[in-house]
């Protein structure tokens, strides 16, 4: 490399600038019908969700069904926040937000305290000491019970306390801060907060679900996460018992239509750049190593379980973010959109595009939406053939290109940085100088 | 600081026993390895050698007995914590990360020494740049020691077999171990490669100040490389001594060749 190549961040910036201009022209000039505009937005939203699944399945090798549950969690929770702000159904305009933030802050605080106290190691030390007095089995039962009690107490006391404080803080701070602004403006700010809160909730639930399940492998993990997907679906169906506005099986209505192309493009840009930087870092390499060979990864000093939980949690956050955008695109949520069968959709996108490829996953999402929705333009007498054409295309792609459109390749700024990362100020080209040790 | 205090114990194993259900794979194994030593562990197929390695490195839980590494009791530690304390290993059937590049295979081993966190990576902070460069430089050093730098960007799966074995050793060294466990490093190598390997083992021992415990089938490797040898059969120690002593030990010959052959040789 004699000439310094274009920095990656510049490539990304240029790419998204061009896309933004194109979308602006398309959307403001009405070059496409509203139907096709929706398809573009829906495809991008699904791409974000599929990127999350690609992290779980493609990068971390976790065969987990149940992505749609996290998509739904993000959708419903963010919809509750924005609807609350618009219609004040909970009395206070930020009741929904305050509750959500309270749960999240309390939970994060409790987990932080538990991990800071290093309970696992303390348990092991206590168990060893007890084994001098009582049998290993008794000491195991005793220390395990004690650990659960202590963790539970921390969850209640620290989690409850911090959660209550956070809830009070939101109730006290947000209404006076945003109440003076015109609705159109404050709604956008609340929407932004709601998207993040929805993604965080999906991540936290993913974390809790992942902790016990991620020791399982392959089909066992698949069945276990499938169970979670079904539980969530049943919950959505009966959610009106708990939160009346979720309307359960009748479907939630009255969500403000806030998802516009700048939001979608912005979220996608952040999602894919974060994913790229994450995977091309030491942490990302650790995740890939765990996928390739779990035992070897452990032997390299990587706590493989921890990295599986990390990948799963971040993947769920992506699903939650996409769900939030989806909720505000169609302004209507129905539990049937989040059944476990819908968890297959992102799998189709990832496998079709290329397992372990961000470019491929994104392409897969657009192909999926275009085939399923775009084929509606067929004449009325052929429209039902969609479900023949679409599976046939999948079938032939898998037969003739089993690795997906992209395989594991990437395009443009998503390409793997060459051995010496091109990020630092001056990149010395692959100095193989190992003169001294 | 080379082997100045070459007499302190690095690894001490006592009464190590492993049951797989009713099968006793290893029984009452013991070993005491001093700093800087190069020790061989040999025995016929199925004698329990790899099981011992898996117990030392925390991959298998120990049924009974203790493993002490440099004054730490590592008997019940999980694999990644054993590695952090300074035990590196290779595997009998190589376990590389096939879909990672050769460089990344070695950089992964440096992960626990990474000087930046998840958010530095996502935000591409200066700390990330420095940390990544440091990791890359060190990994490249290991690759060049093993003559693998020309493969740095190719996928590990595409390397020839012998190079994969070498890369696995490079990767184990990158975890910065004090004790290196090599599980049949010469498996599948031709005679020329074996000579090279024997030189390499001596070289890395001296260059990285290592203590090495080696499992091997190929007698010429064990006899040519190890300073002393422990022989096990059916999970039990049957002999211990210098290569010469082992060669002349009738129980060893019997274990390898059967009792008839041993008698005939005598």
Interface residues (C-beta under 8 A of the other chain):
Chain A: X9 X124 X274 X277 X278 X280 X281 X282 X283 X284 X285 X286 X288 X289 X291 X292 X293 X295 X296 X297 X298 X299 X300 X301 X302 X303 X304 X310 X356 X408 X418 X419 X420 X421 X423 X424 X425 X430 X431 X432 X433 X434 X437
Chain B: X57 X58 X59 X76 X78 X79 X80 X83 X84 X88 X89 X91 X95 X96 X97 X98 X99 X100 X101 X103 X104 X107 X108 X109 X110 X111 X112 X114 X116 X117 X118 X120 X121 X122 X123 X124 X128 X129 X130 X131 X132 X133 X135 X136 X137 X140 X141 X143 X144 X145 X149 X152 X153 X171 X172 X175 X207
